[in-house]
Amino acid sequence: MVLLPKEIEEKLPPLYSTENIATKDKIVKIKFFTPDSNWSWYVVEYSKEEKIFFGYVDGHYPEWGYFCLAELQEATGPLGLHIERDLHFKEQPFGNIKELKGK
């Protein structure tokens, strides 16, 4: 699976472009996940030059931060499965993501 097709990459807001938007109102554009664990990455911004995302990482210690496309492409979960893009995820405000309510 191609994690970041060109047509999606072109539509992502650049890094720092949502700084002045309230966290709950930031639009999550993509969700990546590990099919064999409970980790997910929610993308809000992206640098095409550096291939770095900004968004919310729901893992051992859920937090906002930066993560790199190359690392997502190389990483595997505990059973050796690669990270995937959630093809059914619809872009939405961070505050509306059901599985993250209360985080």
N, C-alpha and C positions, 0 to 999 in steps of 0.2 A: 504494500500500500504506500502510495506517495503521501507523506504527512502534510506537505504544504504545496498543493498545485499552484501554478502561476496565477490562475484566475482568482484564487483566494488570496494569495500573497499581495496582489495588486490592490485589493480592497481594504487591507488592514491599515488602521491609523498608525502614523509614525510614533516612535518613542516620545514620551513626554507630552503628547497632544491632549491627553485627558487629565492632566495634573489638577486642573481646577474644577473637575467634576466630582461630585460626592461619590464615595465608594459604591453605595447602593445603586447609583445611577449610571455607573460605568458600563458600557455595552460590551458584553463578552461575545467575541466573534467566533471562537473555535474552542472545542473541548477535545483534549487528548486524554487517553486513559491507558492503563495497563490491564489487559483482560484477565490476568492471573493475580492481581492484587487490588488494593483499594486506593491506589494513587490516581489523581486526576490533575490536569493542568488546564486552566481556563485563560485563554488569550484575550487581552484587551488592546495591546499595542505591539508593534514589530518594527525592527530596523532591518531593511532589506540589505544594507551594506554589511552590517555586522552579523546578520542572521540570529538576532537575539530578540526574544519575546519579553514583554512585561505582562504579568497577570497574576492570578491566584493559583497557588499550588496547594492541593489538598492531599497531604501525605502524613508522615509521622507528626510533623509540627506545621499545621496549616498556616500559610502566610502569603502575603503579597511579595513579589520579587521578580527577578530576571532569570530566564532560562534559555538555553541555547538549542537551536534546531539540530545541530550535529549531535549533541548529547541525547536528545530525544530519539534520533534515528538509530543510535548505537545501543541504547539501553535496552535491557530485557528485564522482565519480572522474575519472580522466584522459580517459575516453571520454564523459563527460557523464552517466553512469548514476547514479541516486540510491542512497543507502544503503538497505539492506533489512534486515528482521528475518528471521533464519534460522528458518523455520517447522518445520524438522526437529530443531532443537536441543532437547535434553531437559535440564532443570535438573539440575545435578550439582556436586559439590565441585570447586573450582578445580584441585586436584591430580589429578583424573581426566580432565581435558580432553586428549585425545590430541594434538591439534595444537599444544599448548603445553608438552608434555613437555620439560624441560630449560631452560625460560625462567625 
